[in-house]
Amino acid sequence: MLMKTDPDQAAGGAPGGDDEGVPVSVKIRERLKAARHRFHSNDNIAEFIEPGELDKLLDEVTVKMQGVLESMVIDTESDHNTGDTARRVAKMYLKEVFAGRYIKGPSVTEFPNAEHLNELMIVGPITVRSACSHHFCPVIGKLWIGVMPNEHTNVIGLSKYARLAEWIMGRPQIQEEAVIQLADLIQEKTQPDGLAIVMEASHYCMAWRGVKDMDSKMINSVMRGVFLKDANLRREFLALVPR
Protein backbone atom coordinates (compact mmCIF):
# COMPACT_ATOMS: atom_id res chain seq x y z
CA MET A 1 0.00 0.00 0.00
CA LEU A 2 1.47 3.39 -0.98
CA MET A 3 1.37 6.17 1.58
CA LYS A 4 1.49 9.88 0.87
CA THR A 5 4.60 11.65 2.11
CA ASP A 6 4.31 14.99 3.89
CA PRO A 7 6.53 17.52 2.04
CA ASP A 8 7.94 18.79 5.32
CA GLN A 9 8.85 15.28 6.43
CA ALA A 10 10.43 14.55 3.05
CA ALA A 11 12.59 17.66 3.48
CA GLY A 12 13.70 16.49 6.87
CA GLY A 13 11.42 18.80 8.87
CA ALA A 14 8.64 18.06 11.29
CA PRO A 15 5.00 17.92 10.18
CA GLY A 16 3.39 21.31 9.67
CA GLY A 17 6.69 23.09 9.05
CA ASP A 18 7.83 22.93 12.70
CA ASP A 19 11.59 23.54 12.65
CA GLU A 20 12.16 22.74 16.30
CA GLY A 21 15.52 21.01 16.63
CA VAL A 22 17.06 22.86 13.69
CA PRO A 23 20.22 24.67 14.88
CA VAL A 24 19.71 28.41 15.05
CA SER A 25 22.82 28.95 12.92
CA VAL A 26 21.13 27.02 10.11
CA LYS A 27 18.00 29.17 10.36
CA ILE A 28 20.02 32.38 10.19
CA ARG A 29 22.15 31.10 7.32
CA GLU A 30 19.06 30.11 5.33
CA ARG A 31 17.57 33.59 5.77
CA LEU A 32 20.78 35.13 4.53
CA LYS A 33 20.89 32.85 1.50
CA ALA A 34 17.23 33.47 0.71
CA ALA A 35 17.87 37.22 0.74
CA ARG A 36 21.09 36.75 -1.27
CA HIS A 37 22.88 38.66 1.47
CA ARG A 38 26.61 38.15 1.83
CA PHE A 39 27.78 36.85 5.20
CA HIS A 40 31.55 37.08 5.04
CA SER A 41 33.45 37.36 8.30
CA ASN A 42 33.40 41.17 8.19
CA ASP A 43 29.71 41.54 7.28
CA ASN A 44 27.02 42.61 9.71
CA ILE A 45 24.10 40.15 9.84
CA ALA A 46 22.06 41.66 12.68
CA GLU A 47 18.92 42.18 10.58
CA PHE A 48 18.68 38.43 10.00
CA ILE A 49 18.83 37.50 13.70
CA GLU A 50 15.47 37.38 15.43
CA PRO A 51 14.91 38.35 19.09
CA GLY A 52 16.30 35.69 21.43
CA GLU A 53 18.33 33.94 18.74
CA LEU A 54 21.68 35.41 19.73
CA ASP A 55 21.45 33.69 23.11
CA LYS A 56 20.53 30.43 21.36
CA LEU A 57 23.51 30.93 19.05
CA LEU A 58 25.66 31.39 22.14
CA ASP A 59 24.48 28.01 23.43
CA GLU A 60 25.21 26.41 20.08
CA VAL A 61 28.71 27.88 19.80
CA THR A 62 29.44 26.80 23.39
CA VAL A 63 28.70 23.19 22.47
CA LYS A 64 30.86 23.41 19.35
CA MET A 65 33.71 25.05 21.27
CA GLN A 66 33.55 22.31 23.89
CA GLY A 67 34.06 19.84 21.05
CA VAL A 68 37.13 21.79 19.92
CA LEU A 69 38.62 21.61 23.43
CA GLU A 70 37.94 17.88 23.57
CA SER A 71 39.59 17.39 20.17
CA MET A 72 42.62 19.28 21.51
CA VAL A 73 42.73 16.73 24.37
CA ILE A 74 42.14 19.33 27.08
CA ASP A 75 40.60 17.88 30.24
CA THR A 76 37.86 20.39 31.05
CA GLU A 77 36.38 18.11 33.71
CA SER A 78 39.38 17.97 36.03
CA ASP A 79 41.12 21.21 35.08
CA HIS A 80 39.48 24.01 37.08
CA ASN A 81 41.04 26.60 34.75
CA THR A 82 39.23 25.34 31.64
CA GLY A 83 35.98 24.06 33.11
CA ASP A 84 33.94 26.94 31.68
CA THR A 85 36.31 27.96 28.88
CA ALA A 86 33.98 26.88 26.08
CA ARG A 87 31.25 29.23 27.33
CA ARG A 88 33.66 32.07 27.95
CA VAL A 89 35.15 31.79 24.45
CA ALA A 90 31.71 31.60 22.82
CA LYS A 91 30.58 34.70 24.72
CA MET A 92 33.80 36.52 23.85
CA TYR A 93 33.34 35.92 20.14
CA LEU A 94 29.61 36.58 19.85
CA LYS A 95 29.06 39.38 22.36
CA GLU A 96 32.43 41.06 22.66
CA VAL A 97 35.22 40.95 20.07
CA PHE A 98 32.97 40.05 17.11
CA ALA A 99 29.83 41.85 18.29
CA GLY A 100 30.01 44.08 15.21
CA ARG A 101 28.70 41.15 13.17
CA TYR A 102 25.68 40.42 15.35
CA ILE A 103 24.36 43.73 16.68
CA LYS A 104 22.92 46.71 14.85
CA GLY A 105 25.03 49.81 14.39
CA PRO A 106 25.18 52.46 17.10
CA SER A 107 22.61 55.21 17.07
CA VAL A 108 24.16 58.36 15.63
CA THR A 109 22.39 61.71 15.96
CA GLU A 110 23.21 63.97 13.04
CA PHE A 111 22.98 67.76 13.22
CA PRO A 112 22.98 70.30 10.39
CA ASN A 113 26.14 72.32 9.85
CA ALA A 114 24.50 75.49 11.17
CA GLU A 115 27.77 77.43 11.44
CA HIS A 116 28.83 76.42 7.91
CA LEU A 117 32.09 74.91 9.15
CA ASN A 118 34.50 74.39 6.27
CA GLU A 119 37.88 73.85 7.92
CA LEU A 120 39.79 70.61 8.34
CA MET A 121 38.77 68.63 11.41
CA ILE A 122 40.78 65.68 12.71
CA VAL A 123 39.53 63.11 15.23
CA GLY A 124 42.00 60.78 16.89
CA PRO A 125 43.81 58.82 17.88
CA ILE A 126 40.96 56.35 18.32
CA THR A 127 42.07 53.05 19.80
CA VAL A 128 40.76 50.13 17.75
CA ARG A 129 40.66 46.44 18.47
CA SER A 130 39.88 43.81 15.89
CA ALA A 131 41.07 40.36 14.80
CA CYS A 132 42.48 39.05 11.56
CA SER A 133 40.12 36.81 9.65
CA HIS A 134 42.96 34.41 8.82
CA HIS A 135 43.90 33.28 12.33
CA PHE A 136 41.50 35.17 14.64
CA CYS A 137 44.55 36.78 16.25
CA PRO A 138 44.20 40.31 17.68
CA VAL A 139 44.75 43.42 15.58
CA ILE A 140 45.25 46.38 17.92
CA GLY A 141 46.09 49.91 16.93
CA LYS A 142 44.80 53.42 16.45
CA LEU A 143 43.29 55.53 13.72
CA TRP A 144 42.77 59.15 12.79
CA ILE A 145 39.83 60.55 10.85
CA GLY A 146 40.03 63.77 8.86
CA VAL A 147 36.83 65.48 7.73
CA MET A 148 36.49 68.45 5.39
CA PRO A 149 32.88 69.58 5.91
CA ASN A 150 30.69 71.75 3.75
CA GLU A 151 27.50 73.65 4.51
CA HIS A 152 25.43 70.54 3.84
CA THR A 153 27.56 68.16 5.91
CA ASN A 154 25.90 66.41 8.82
CA VAL A 155 27.73 67.01 12.09
CA ILE A 156 28.07 64.12 14.55
CA GLY A 157 29.52 64.05 18.06
CA LEU A 158 33.20 63.22 18.47
CA SER A 159 32.45 60.11 20.52
CA LYS A 160 30.27 58.78 17.69
CA TYR A 161 33.31 58.40 15.44
CA ALA A 162 34.76 56.06 18.06
CA ARG A 163 31.47 54.15 18.30
CA LEU A 164 31.29 53.69 14.54
CA ALA A 165 34.91 52.54 14.46
CA GLU A 166 34.30 50.06 17.29
CA TRP A 167 31.29 48.60 15.45
CA ILE A 168 33.18 48.16 12.17
CA MET A 169 36.34 46.79 13.80
CA GLY A 170 34.40 44.34 15.97
CA ARG A 171 34.51 41.65 13.27
CA PRO A 172 37.17 39.33 11.84
CA GLN A 173 38.88 41.63 9.35
CA ILE A 174 41.83 42.41 7.24
CA GLN A 175 42.98 45.95 7.92
CA GLU A 176 42.72 47.18 4.34
CA GLU A 177 39.03 46.25 4.10
CA ALA A 178 38.20 47.51 7.60
CA VAL A 179 39.36 51.04 6.82
CA ILE A 180 37.33 51.09 3.60
CA GLN A 181 34.21 49.90 5.42
CA LEU A 182 34.65 52.61 8.05
CA ALA A 183 35.18 55.28 5.39
CA ASP A 184 32.01 54.17 3.58
CA LEU A 185 30.00 54.38 6.81
CA ILE A 186 31.27 57.83 7.84
CA GLN A 187 30.80 59.11 4.29
CA GLU A 188 27.19 57.92 4.37
CA LYS A 189 26.51 59.49 7.77
CA THR A 190 28.16 62.89 7.24
CA GLN A 191 28.36 63.60 3.48
CA PRO A 192 31.53 65.76 3.69
CA ASP A 193 33.53 67.29 0.85
CA GLY A 194 36.45 65.10 1.86
CA LEU A 195 37.25 62.22 4.18
CA ALA A 196 40.60 60.79 5.18
CA ILE A 197 41.43 57.88 7.47
CA VAL A 198 44.81 56.60 8.57
CA MET A 199 45.13 53.42 10.62
CA GLU A 200 48.23 52.01 12.28
CA ALA A 201 48.02 48.60 13.93
CA SER A 202 49.99 45.68 15.28
CA HIS A 203 48.98 42.27 13.97
CA TYR A 204 49.40 39.42 16.40
CA CYS A 205 49.25 36.87 13.61
CA MET A 206 52.83 38.14 13.02
CA ALA A 207 53.80 38.81 16.63
CA TRP A 208 52.29 35.76 18.33
CA ARG A 209 52.88 33.19 15.60
CA GLY A 210 54.60 33.00 12.22
CA VAL A 211 57.74 35.16 12.14
CA LYS A 212 57.07 36.37 15.73
CA ASP A 213 57.99 39.94 14.88
CA MET A 214 56.86 42.11 17.79
CA ASP A 215 57.77 45.47 16.26
CA SER A 216 56.19 45.50 12.80
CA LYS A 217 53.08 47.59 12.25
CA MET A 218 50.82 48.08 9.28
CA ILE A 219 49.81 51.60 8.23
CA ASN A 220 47.22 52.24 5.56
CA SER A 221 44.95 55.06 4.53
CA VAL A 222 41.83 55.93 2.61
CA MET A 223 41.39 59.32 0.94
CA ARG A 224 38.07 60.52 -0.43
CA GLY A 225 36.88 63.68 -2.18
CA VAL A 226 39.09 66.75 -1.78
CA PHE A 227 41.73 64.78 0.14
CA LEU A 228 42.23 62.72 -3.00
CA LYS A 229 42.27 65.72 -5.35
CA ASP A 230 44.15 68.31 -3.28
CA ALA A 231 47.74 67.29 -2.53
CA ASN A 232 48.27 70.25 -0.16
CA LEU A 233 45.25 69.31 1.95
CA ARG A 234 46.38 65.71 2.01
CA ARG A 235 49.86 66.76 3.18
CA GLU A 236 48.33 69.00 5.86
CA PHE A 237 46.26 66.13 7.22
CA LEU A 238 49.16 63.68 7.23
CA ALA A 239 51.44 66.25 8.88
CA LEU A 240 48.93 66.75 11.69
CA VAL A 241 48.59 63.03 12.38
CA PRO A 242 51.13 62.22 15.14
CA ARG A 243 52.83 58.84 15.07
C-alpha positions in Angstrom: 0.0 0.0 0.0 1.5 3.4 -1.0 1.4 6.2 1.6 1.5 9.9 0.9 4.6 11.7 2.1 4.3 15.0 3.9 6.5 17.5 2.0 7.9 18.8 5.3 8.9 15.3 6.4 10.4 14.6 3.1 12.6 17.7 3.5 13.7 16.5 6.9 11.4 18.8 8.9 8.6 18.1 11.3 5.0 17.9 10.2 3.4 21.3 9.7 6.7 23.1 9.1 7.8 22.9 12.7 11.6 23.5 12.7 12.2 22.7 16.3 15.5 21.0 16.6 17.1 22.9 13.7 20.2 24.7 14.9 19.7 28.4 15.0 22.8 28.9 12.9 21.1 27.0 10.1 18.0 29.2 10.4 20.0 32.4 10.2 22.1 31.1 7.3 19.1 30.1 5.3 17.6 33.6 5.8 20.8 35.1 4.5 20.9 32.8 1.5 17.2 33.5 0.7 17.9 37.2 0.7 21.1 36.7 -1.3 22.9 38.7 1.5 26.6 38.2 1.8 27.8 36.9 5.2 31.5 37.1 5.0 33.4 37.4 8.3 33.4 41.2 8.2 29.7 41.5 7.3 27.0 42.6 9.7 24.1 40.2 9.8 22.1 41.7 12.7 18.9 42.2 10.6 18.7 38.4 10.0 18.8 37.5 13.7 15.5 37.4 15.4 14.9 38.4 19.1 16.3 35.7 21.4 18.3 33.9 18.7 21.7 35.4 19.7 21.5 33.7 23.1 20.5 30.4 21.4 23.5 30.9 19.1 25.7 31.4 22.1 24.5 28.0 23.4 25.2 26.4 20.1 28.7 27.9 19.8 29.4 26.8 23.4 28.7 23.2 22.5 30.9 23.4 19.3 33.7 25.1 21.3 33.5 22.3 23.9 34.1 19.8 21.1 37.1 21.8 19.9 38.6 21.6 23.4 37.9 17.9 23.6 39.6 17.4 20.2 42.6 19.3 21.5 42.7 16.7 24.4 42.1 19.3 27.1 40.6 17.9 30.2 37.9 20.4 31.0 36.4 18.1 33.7 39.4 18.0 36.0 41.1 21.2 35.1 39.5 24.0 37.1 41.0 26.6 34.8 39.2 25.3 31.6 36.0 24.1 33.1 33.9 26.9 31.7 36.3 28.0 28.9 34.0 26.9 26.1 31.2 29.2 27.3 33.7 32.1 28.0 35.1 31.8 24.4 31.7 31.6 22.8 30.6 34.7 24.7 33.8 36.5 23.9 33.3 35.9 20.1 29.6 36.6 19.9 29.1 39.4 22.4 32.4 41.1 22.7 35.2 41.0 20.1 33.0 40.1 17.1 29.8 41.8 18.3 30.0 44.1 15.2 28.7 41.2 13.2 25.7 40.4 15.3 24.4 43.7 16.7 22.9 46.7 14.8 25.0 49.8 14.4 25.2 52.5 17.1 22.6 55.2 17.1 24.2 58.4 15.6 22.4 61.7 16.0 23.2 64.0 13.0 23.0 67.8 13.2 23.0 70.3 10.4 26.1 72.3 9.9 24.5 75.5 11.2 27.8 77.4 11.4 28.8 76.4 7.9 32.1 74.9 9.1 34.5 74.4 6.3 37.9 73.9 7.9 39.8 70.6 8.3 38.8 68.6 11.4 40.8 65.7 12.7 39.5 63.1 15.2 42.0 60.8 16.9 43.8 58.8 17.9 41.0 56.4 18.3 42.1 53.0 19.8 40.8 50.1 17.8 40.7 46.4 18.5 39.9 43.8 15.9 41.1 40.4 14.8 42.5 39.1 11.6 40.1 36.8 9.7 43.0 34.4 8.8 43.9 33.3 12.3 41.5 35.2 14.6 44.5 36.8 16.2 44.2 40.3 17.7 44.7 43.4 15.6 45.3 46.4 17.9 46.1 49.9 16.9 44.8 53.4 16.4 43.3 55.5 13.7 42.8 59.1 12.8 39.8 60.5 10.9 40.0 63.8 8.9 36.8 65.5 7.7 36.5 68.4 5.4 32.9 69.6 5.9 30.7 71.8 3.7 27.5 73.7 4.5 25.4 70.5 3.8 27.6 68.2 5.9 25.9 66.4 8.8 27.7 67.0 12.1 28.1 64.1 14.6 29.5 64.1 18.1 33.2 63.2 18.5 32.4 60.1 20.5 30.3 58.8 17.7 33.3 58.4 15.4 34.8 56.1 18.1 31.5 54.2 18.3 31.3 53.7 14.5 34.9 52.5 14.5 34.3 50.1 17.3 31.3 48.6 15.4 33.2 48.2 12.2 36.3 46.8 13.8 34.4 44.3 16.0 34.5 41.7 13.3 37.2 39.3 11.8 38.9 41.6 9.3 41.8 42.4 7.2 43.0 46.0 7.9 42.7 47.2 4.3 39.0 46.3 4.1 38.2 47.5 7.6 39.4 51.0 6.8 37.3 51.1 3.6 34.2 49.9 5.4 34.6 52.6 8.1 35.2 55.3 5.4 32.0 54.2 3.6 30.0 54.4 6.8 31.3 57.8 7.8 30.8 59.1 4.3 27.2 57.9 4.4 26.5 59.5 7.8 28.2 62.9 7.2 28.4 63.6 3.5 31.5 65.8 3.7 33.5 67.3 0.9 36.4 65.1 1.9 37.2 62.2 4.2 40.6 60.8 5.2 41.4 57.9 7.5 44.8 56.6 8.6 45.1 53.4 10.6 48.2 52.0 12.3 48.0 48.6 13.9 50.0 45.7 15.3 49.0 42.3 14.0 49.4 39.4 16.4 49.2 36.9 13.6 52.8 38.1 13.0 53.8 38.8 16.6 52.3 35.8 18.3 52.9 33.2 15.6 54.6 33.0 12.2 57.7 35.2 12.1 57.1 36.4 15.7 58.0 39.9 14.9 56.9 42.1 17.8 57.8 45.5 16.3 56.2 45.5 12.8 53.1 47.6 12.2 50.8 48.1 9.3 49.8 51.6 8.2 47.2 52.2 5.6 44.9 55.1 4.5 41.8 55.9 2.6 41.4 59.3 0.9 38.1 60.5 -0.4 36.9 63.7 -2.2 39.1 66.7 -1.8 41.7 64.8 0.1 42.2 62.7 -3.0 42.3 65.7 -5.3 44.1 68.3 -3.3 47.7 67.3 -2.5 48.3 70.2 -0.2 45.3 69.3 2.0 46.4 65.7 2.0 49.9 66.8 3.2 48.3 69.0 5.9 46.3 66.1 7.2 49.2 63.7 7.2 51.4 66.2 8.9 48.9 66.8 11.7 48.6 63.0 12.4 51.1 62.2 15.1 52.8 58.8 15.1 
